[in-house]
Amino acid sequence: MSDQNFYQSPPPPQYGQQTSSLAVISLVAGIASYFIIPFLGAIAAIITGNMAKKEIHQSAGRLSGLGMAKWGVILGWINVGLSVVGLCLALLSILGVFTLPFCVLPFANFNY
């Protein structure tokens, strides 16, 4: 056995890719934003999803979970869009745009 082989360190153990924990958090927050915490879950899903995508791209192949991060961001943006539409409809309802026709129609005289 030569001295050259004796002083070489063994190669580091090869493990499989690890899933990014930020990607998992993003997906869970994106799903939870529809059932548990509507608007805040969506914001958390968008932020952690973008952080996870950046982390995965910088890991040089050590981390996986890009699909989970993307779906977390997608679910978050869909929930934000639905929340904005819901808030607009609620505001229009409060202002009386939707309720006015339903209040006037019973008293309308349609006999011509």
C-alpha positions as CSV (number, residue, x, y, z in Angstrom):
1,M,0.0,0.0,0.0
2,S,1.5,3.3,-1.0
3,D,1.6,6.4,1.2
4,Q,-0.4,8.3,-1.3
5,N,-3.5,6.1,-0.8
6,F,-3.1,6.1,2.9
7,Y,-3.5,9.9,3.3
8,Q,-6.4,10.3,1.0
9,S,-9.6,11.0,2.8
10,P,-12.6,8.8,1.8
11,P,-15.2,10.4,-0.4
12,P,-18.0,12.1,1.4
13,P,-21.1,9.9,1.7
14,Q,-23.6,10.5,-1.2
15,Y,-27.1,11.2,0.0
16,G,-30.1,11.8,-2.2
17,Q,-31.6,15.2,-2.8
18,Q,-33.3,16.8,0.1
19,T,-36.6,18.6,-0.3
20,S,-36.5,22.3,0.5
21,S,-38.4,22.9,3.7
22,L,-39.4,26.3,2.4
23,A,-41.0,24.6,-0.6
24,V,-43.0,22.4,1.7
25,I,-44.1,25.3,3.8
26,S,-45.1,27.2,0.7
27,L,-47.3,24.4,-0.6
28,V,-48.9,23.8,2.9
29,A,-49.6,27.5,3.3
30,G,-51.0,27.7,-0.2
31,I,-53.4,24.8,0.5
32,A,-54.3,26.1,4.0
33,S,-55.1,29.5,2.5
34,Y,-58.3,28.1,1.1
35,F,-59.5,26.5,4.4
36,I,-57.9,27.9,7.5
37,I,-56.2,31.3,7.1
38,P,-57.4,32.8,3.8
39,F,-55.4,35.9,3.0
40,L,-52.4,35.5,5.3
41,G,-51.8,32.0,4.2
42,A,-51.7,33.2,0.6
43,I,-49.2,35.9,1.4
44,A,-47.1,33.3,3.3
45,A,-47.2,30.9,0.4
46,I,-46.1,33.5,-2.1
47,I,-43.2,34.7,0.0
48,T,-41.9,31.3,1.1
49,G,-42.4,29.9,-2.4
50,N,-40.2,32.6,-4.0
51,M,-37.6,32.1,-1.2
52,A,-37.7,28.3,-1.9
53,K,-37.2,28.8,-5.6
54,K,-34.2,31.0,-5.0
55,E,-32.8,28.5,-2.5
56,I,-33.2,25.6,-4.8
57,H,-31.6,27.4,-7.7
58,Q,-28.6,28.3,-5.6
59,S,-28.2,24.8,-4.1
60,A,-26.5,23.4,-7.2
61,G,-28.7,20.4,-7.3
62,R,-28.6,19.5,-3.6
63,L,-32.2,20.6,-3.0
64,S,-35.4,19.6,-4.7
65,G,-39.0,20.7,-4.4
66,L,-39.2,23.3,-7.2
67,G,-42.6,22.0,-8.2
68,M,-44.0,22.3,-4.7
69,A,-42.6,25.9,-4.5
70,K,-44.2,26.8,-7.8
71,W,-47.6,25.4,-6.8
72,G,-47.4,27.2,-3.5
73,V,-46.9,30.5,-5.3
74,I,-49.7,29.7,-7.9
75,L,-52.2,28.7,-5.1
76,G,-51.2,31.9,-3.2
77,W,-51.8,34.2,-6.2
78,I,-55.1,32.5,-7.0
79,N,-56.2,33.0,-3.4
80,V,-55.1,36.7,-3.5
81,G,-57.1,37.2,-6.7
82,L,-60.2,35.5,-5.3
83,S,-59.9,37.6,-2.1
84,V,-59.7,40.8,-4.1
85,V,-62.8,39.9,-6.1
86,G,-64.6,38.9,-2.9
87,L,-63.7,42.2,-1.3
88,C,-64.9,44.1,-4.4
89,L,-68.2,42.2,-4.4
90,A,-68.6,42.8,-0.7
91,L,-67.9,46.5,-1.1
92,L,-70.4,46.8,-4.0
93,S,-73.0,45.0,-1.9
94,I,-72.4,47.3,1.1
95,L,-72.7,50.3,-1.2
96,G,-76.1,49.0,-2.4
97,V,-75.2,48.3,-6.0
98,F,-76.5,44.7,-5.7
99,T,-79.2,45.2,-3.2
100,L,-81.0,48.1,-4.9
101,P,-82.6,46.2,-7.7
102,F,-83.9,43.6,-5.3
103,C,-85.4,46.2,-3.1
104,V,-87.1,48.1,-5.9
105,L,-88.4,45.2,-8.0
106,P,-91.2,44.1,-5.6
107,F,-92.7,47.6,-5.7
108,A,-92.4,48.1,-9.4
109,N,-95.6,48.4,-11.3
110,F,-95.3,46.4,-14.5
111,N,-98.9,46.9,-15.6
112,Y,-98.8,48.8,-18.8
